[in-house]
Amino acid sequence: MSLDALFDPRSVAVVGASANPAKWGYWLASGALAGRSRRTVHLVNQRGGGLDGVPFLPGLGCLPTVPEQVVVAVPPQQVRPVVVEGLGAGARCFTVITSGGAGPEEEQELAALVTAHGGRLLGPNCMGVVDTTTELRLSWGDFPAGPVGLVSQSGNLALEIGRLLARAGQGFSRFVSLGNQRDIDATDALDALIAHDATRVVAAYVEDFRDGRRLARTLAAAHTAGKPVLLLSLGRSEASGRAAASHTGALVSARAVVEAVCRDTGALLLESAGELVDTAVLLAAAGRRRRTLTEPVRDAGSPAPAGAAPSQTRTPSPLRVAVVGDSGGQGALAADALTARGLDVPELAEATRTAVARHLTGVTGCGNPVDLAGAGEADLRNYARITRALLDGGDTDATLLTGYFGDYATANPDQARQECDIARDLGEAARHSGRLLVVHTMARDTPALTVLREHGVPVYERIEQAATALAQAARQDRTTPEAPPRLPPPAPSPVPNGDYETVRALLRSHGLAFPAAHFVTTADEAATAARRTGYPLVLKAMGLAHKTEAGGVALGIADETALRTAFARMRRSTGATRYAVEEMVAHPHSVELIAGVRRDPAFGPVAMVGLGGVTAELLADTALALAPLTRRRARDLLLSLRHAPLLTGWRGAAALDLDAAADALCALAEAAAEHPELTELEVNPLLVHPGGAVALDAHGVLT
């Protein structure tokens, strides 16, 4: 069902309206009345009264017309009766502010009641909804107008973001407080923001992802639609991995899963409200330019190669930034801040250097950063002239102006008008070039900075803010989003346990290679199996999650005497009743990987690959993606590891069989996706060598 009635209802009824500014009912009622030139507003309070000349009616049944949206701000025990009354009156959209008094089951029943009548419910326990483009303000607090749409499970965080946006000269297009998400959830709200023309940047704070794959599809769709999504979430603590039952469980944290989903869908996972606002301000400005941040660099008049696709002509990362400052020190520090965040401060083309040098006093050339060296003080117009030369040069993607500009009028009020005129020229230069201009200044809230912001130029107080925002925008710009893979139907026969013998058979059925093995219960059976397998061999105790740590693995057993000794020792230390006698596999040029799948409560099976063996958690060199996988996706994960050069031929060593490793990872991911009863499935180690890949151990964890 469309959310039009949520964002732009033709009529609104606020139940629990109040004339007391200390109560929520007052703010909801006064906010609703602020939009009465656009819609009919009804105020309901059974005790009577009124606000701003509008009388309070005793109930929804007394309204002269059916309200398209009902806002509920009454005591908990009255919520359900109000909703029932509203449904009876014909209302089909409810925003429930009230919190407490009902458990999850009662709240879900309330939502089911509304949806059964073809309606939608926002909340309960939410802070309301705002749409500054339709004069809808059904919330508490100040929500300045602007291009940022926000979906949040935290009301106070939304207020903080709003204040930070206001200081930056920006604001909200829409705000949705999700509350307990009993019906309308984060994905519903994000879909509405993506389709909203006035929303140029989408921001979200989400704690409960619910159907994570559905959300991931929306994130990818947002990127494709040109709507960057900035996400805040929880899960950076170590607590989520403390109870893990396998290496995979310890390495695939909730935060790591969200990071992987954001990477693949083009969303930006950020750390704080401040970073979100800094990035949103820059992306909103970039959106005004109607172009990507990075553009191909070609000599003037040189056409693109015939038949070249856009991806073939675009310059790859990093983002190239020209820096201009009225202090050599500030320019150098700005360059350091940019390069530390993966951006490029390249040497300028000769034509650009010549154009800039015309405006520098006593200088025949210049570098990057450009040091004004007093040229700004000599003539304030040089700020605009030099910046325009850098923007028009075309050999960088963005220009950063750092230093004193914006503060001249503070010391000399006579320069206020001129400084504002120059700020306007800077904005026009950025607009004309189509490239991004960012300003870092020591000034605060001066008229010139207001002019810059009005012309879509992001302004930052600290250089690290500007550098981080540019880096995040560049990361978002260069992403090619991928929708999450579809899950296969569950296998007809669930696996009975996660023991090595069972998991080994499952993975072999999916094409994963294992060494020859026999499963035994006694030392005599082990000796017989060894004669068939041949020495050297490996003895493993079954039923242990971490065999090495428990003394459940003996490698390189050379003869029967050593086998019987290892068997007796292993039985004493582990108490195991079943064992594997397995061929000893070794290759002179090989790398041990860990490959696993963990079933995330929201996102489903998540595949992980990394440097493995007993050092898997120590190295913590892993890459994640939603399962199942394609071979290309699996190869990309392998090559994204920090130690990927070990796979491709480090220091003259033979390159390993990446395709075999990728196929093994795909087989593991497919098996896990088909068996939802397995919360974790792991191969560790997966031995990759120039001729293939072989699984040396495996383990599963049942739900």
Order of alpha helices (4+ residues) and beta strands (2+ residues): alpha-beta-alpha-beta-beta-beta-beta-alpha-beta-alpha-beta-beta-beta-beta-alpha-beta-alpha-beta-alpha-beta-alpha-alpha-beta-alpha-alpha-beta-alpha-alpha-beta-alpha-alpha-beta-alpha-alpha-beta-alpha-beta-alpha-alpha-beta-alpha-beta-beta-alpha-beta-beta-beta-alpha-beta-alpha-alpha-alpha-beta-beta-beta
